[in-house]
Amino acid sequence: MNEVLRVLGENNRLLVAQYEWAEWYRVLDTYFPPPQPAQPSFASYFSQAAYCTAGAILILLYFGPYKHVLLYWASYLTLLGCFLDYLFAYLNPLISDQPVARQTGAMLGFLLAKQSVGTQAGK
């Protein structure tokens, strides 16, 4: 019974700590709002359109009465190129930015700007 009460007490402390941190993140979000994500570029829309078109061509060639080797190869290469574009563009760890990292960066930028204003006023 004592073990159960000890585990429940630890869990309760963890829940309280998690709630307190959530409150701090809400406060920081009000002072340093995260930047809005950028809209996808034309290249990503074009890549998605080419990917879908190549997939549709492969399906039509597979079920169609005529087989064109050149279209097969062009569709396969298009699918491969679009898939590699997806891998390089969306799975790059440098591009994916966590909200906490953006928030910390905004705070540091604000503090550095404030410090530079303070050092300029002291000169």
N, C-alpha and C positions, 0 to 999 in steps of 0.2 A: 504494500500500500504506500509506503514511504517513497519507493522508487517511482511509482506512478505520479505521486504529487510532485516529486522533484522534476520529472520530465515535463509535466504540465506547467510548472513554474518557469522552466527554461523556455518552453515554447511561448509562454505569455510574454516573457521579456523580449524574445525575438520579434514577436508581433508588434510590441510597443515601439521597439527600435525601428522596425520597418516603417511604421506609421510616421514616426518622427522624421525619418529621412525623406519619406514621400512629401511631407509638409515642406521641408527645406527645398526639395526639387521644385515644388509649386511656386515657392517664393522666388527662387532663382529664375524660373521661367517667366515670371512677371517682369523682373528687372532686365533680364537678358533673353529676349525672345529668340528662338532658333530661326535661322534664315529659311526662307521658303525654298523648296526644292526646285531646281531648274527644270524647264520643260525639255522633253526629249528633242533631239536635233532631227533635222530632215534625214540625215544619214541613217538614224535608227529606224525611222518610218520606212525608208526605202529598203533597208535590209529586211525588215519584217515582211514587206510586200513581196520582195524577191523570194524569200523563204516560202511564203504561202503559195506563190505562183509555181515555184519549182516542185513543191509537193503535189499540187493539183495536176501539173503536167505528168509527173510520174504515175499518179493514179490513173489518169486518162490513158497513158501509154500502156500500162499494165492490162487494163480491161478493154482497150481498143483493138480493132482488127489489124491495124498496121503497126509494125515495130520499126522505129527509127533509132539507130544506134547513136547518132550524133545528138539527138534530143535527150536520150538517156544520159549520155556523158555530160552534156551541158547542165542538165537538171541536177545530177549528182554533185558536180563541182559547185553549182550555185548553193545547194543545200550545205555542202561542206564549208564553203566560204561564209555563209550566213551563220552557221553554227559556231565557227571560230570567232567571228565578229561578236557574237553573243558572249562567248567565253571571255574574250579579252575586255569587252566593255562592261559587262555586268558582274563578273565574278572577280574583278580586280580588287584586292583588299585596300588599295590606296583610294579608290573611288568611294567605297562604302564608308560612310561617316556616321558614327553613333551620335545620338543626341547629347550624351554627356560630354563627349569630346568637343562638339560644337559649342556647348554651353561653357565649358572650361576655356575654350579659345576666346569666346566673346568676353568672358570675365578678365582674362589676361590682357586682351586688347584694351579693354576699358581701363584697367589699372595702369598699363604702360602709357596710355594717352594722358591719364591723370598725373602720372609721375613726370612725364616730359613737360607738362604745363607747369608743374611745381618747380622743376629745375630751371625752366626759362624765366619764371618770375623771380627766382632767387639770384639771377645773374645781374 
